Amino acid sequence: MNMKTTARLLDASKAIWNRYHVHPFVRGIADGSLDPQKFQYYMVQDYLYLLDYVRVFAVGVAKARDMETMRLFAGYVSQILDGEMDIHRGYMQRIGISLEAAEQAPVALDNRSYTSYMLRVAYEEGPGEIAATILSCALSYESIAKEMLKTSPACADHPFYGEWVRGYTDPGYARANEKLIGLIEKLTKDYSETQLRRLEEIFIACSRYEDAFWDMSWEMRV
């Protein structure tokens, strides 16, 4: 698969992504030592995040300039609402949090800042830039979960956190990310150097927001 643009974005954010793997929250999932209260806080905030994440894809549908792009963005709306969010719903059911309570929980400032940035890019810029805002979250979760499995193979069988690891190392999740990579490569194949630098700015900003999200979850910041 052609990954010219994606490879450039990943290279530009390499130092940030390296921090994910050593973050205490991430390592706590991998070795099973994470305080369940921190994970509970994270799951609610991530659920709220995904509600706006889906809206970014929906703006992509509205801004798509061809049927194929429209179909790809629309497919992700369905995949997240009826796929990825099932991980969150399952966990919230196990820990006694109703969907209504989760949806009414206050959105943490770091979370609101992140999704506000993504939505601003989506409303103000084009389909390629929209794909760049989405890419960091989608690919980093796959990267984090696969690294967990590589360094701590037993983590997938953990009675509580194993479901999270299995969800983001699932081949179906990887296939969806491959489609997303294909989309951004298609949308940016004729981009100028100035446009590519703008994509880097967006991707690095979202990567930094991902890093801050782990900090926020570890510290349970409001």
N, C-alpha and C positions, 0 to 999 in steps of 0.2 A: 504493500500500500504506500502511495506517495504521502510523505509526512513532512514536506518541506517547511510549510508554515508552522505546523505543530512542533516540529523539532526545534525550530527557532525560538518559539515561545517557551518550551520546556528548558532549553539551554539558558535563556535569559533569567529564568526563575529558579535555577538549580539550587542556589544557596538557601533559598526560602524553603523549598521542598525537602531539602536534607534535614531541616529542623523538625519537620513533621515526625519523622521516624524516631527521634529521640525525645519527643515531648512526653512529659510524665503522664498526661492523660492517655495518649496513644500507647505508651509502654504499659500502662495499667490495664488496658484492655487485653494486650498481648499476653501478659503474665497472670491475669486474673485478679490483680491486687487493687484495682480501681474501686474507690468508695462508691457503692451503689447509689448513694444520694447524688454524687456528682454526675453519674451516668443518667440518672433520672432527670436531673436538671438539663443535661445536654439533649436528651431525647425530646423533651418538650420544646426546647429552643430550636432544635433542628427540624422538628415538625412544623413549627411556625415559619422557619426559614423556607422550607420546601413549598409552602403555600405561595410565597412570593416568587420563588424559583420557577414554579409552573407558570406564573404570570409573565415572566420573561420569555419563556417559550411561546406563550400565546401572542405576545407582541411580535415575535418572529414570524408566526403564521400570518399576521396582518401585514407585515412588511415584506414577505417573500415575493420575489419577482417571477417565480415560475412554480408550476404545480408540484414538481419533485421536492423543491425546498419546502413548500407549504406542507406537503405530506410528512416530511421528516420532522419538522418542528411539531406538527400536530401529534405525530406518533409518540414523541417524548412527553407531551402533556398526559396522554393516556398511560404511558409506562410509569410515570412518577406517581400519578394519582392512584393507579391500581396495582402498582408493583413495588417501587421503592418505599412508598409510604406504608405498605403493609408491614415492613419490618418495624416501623415505629408504632403502628397500631397494635401489633402483637406484643411488643414490650410494654406499652402503656396498659394493655389489658392485664398483663402479668403483674405489674406493679400497682395496679388499682387506680390508674388515672383514666378518666373518661375522655373521649374525644372532645366533648363539650368543655370540660375543664381545661384541656390543653389549648383549645382554640381561644379561650378567654384569658389565658395566662398573659401577664405583661411581657412584651417583647424587650429583651435586653438591648441596651444601647448599641453594643457592638454588632449585634444581629441586625438591628434596624438600619444602622449605617451601611452595612454590607449590602442588604437587599435594596436599599434606597439608591446606592451607587449603581447596582446592576440595572435597576429599572430606569434610572436616568439615562444610562447608555442606551438601553433598548429603545426608549422613546425618542431620543435625540439622534441616534446614529442608524447605521444600516444592518442588514442581516449578518454580514461577516463579523461586525463588531459585537452583535448580539451573541453569536456563536462563541466568540472569544470570552465573553463574560461567564458563559456556562461551562466552558471547557475545564477551567481550573478545579472546580468542585468535582465534576464528574470523573476526571482522570486521577485526581489526587486520592480520592477514596479507594479507587482500585489499586493504586500504587501502595498506599498505606496498608491495606488489608493483605495484599500479596507479600509485602515485606514481613508483616507479622507472621504469615504462614511459613515463610522461608526461615525466619530466625526462631520462631516458637511454634513448631508444627502442631503441638497439642492444643493451641489456642482455639482451633475450629471446633474442638469437642468440649470446650468449657461449658458447663451447664447453664450459665447465664449469658456470657459474652460471645459464646460460639456462634450464635445465630447472626450476630452483627458481622462477624468475620466471614461466615459462609455467604451472607447476602452480597457482600462486595467482592468476593472472589468467585462468585457464580459465573459460569461461562456466558449466561444470558446477559449479565451486566457488562461483561467485556465486549460482547458483540454489539451492544447498544453504543458503547464508547467508540468502537471502530466505525460505526455509522456516523457518529458525531465528528470524528476526525475526518472522515470522507467529506462531510458537509463543509467543514471549515476550509479544507483544501480546495474544494470546488468553488466556494464563494470568494476565495482570496487569490485564485490563481493568476489574476491579472492586476493585482494590487501593486501600486508604486512603492518605492522605499519609504516615502512619507507615511503612506497608509499602513505599511507593515510595522513601522515604529509606533504608530498609534495602537495597533493591536498589542504590541509588547507592553505599552503603558497599561492598557486595560487588563491584560493577563497578569502582569506583575502586581497590580493593585488588588485583583481578586485573590491572588496567591497570598498576599499579605493579610487580606481579610480572613482567609482560611486559617492562617497562623493565629490571628487574633481570636478566632472562634474557639480554637483549642485552649488558648489562654483563658478566655471568658468562661469556658466550661469547667476548666480546672479550678478556677477561683470562684466560680458561681457568681459572676458579676451581674448586676442588674442594670 
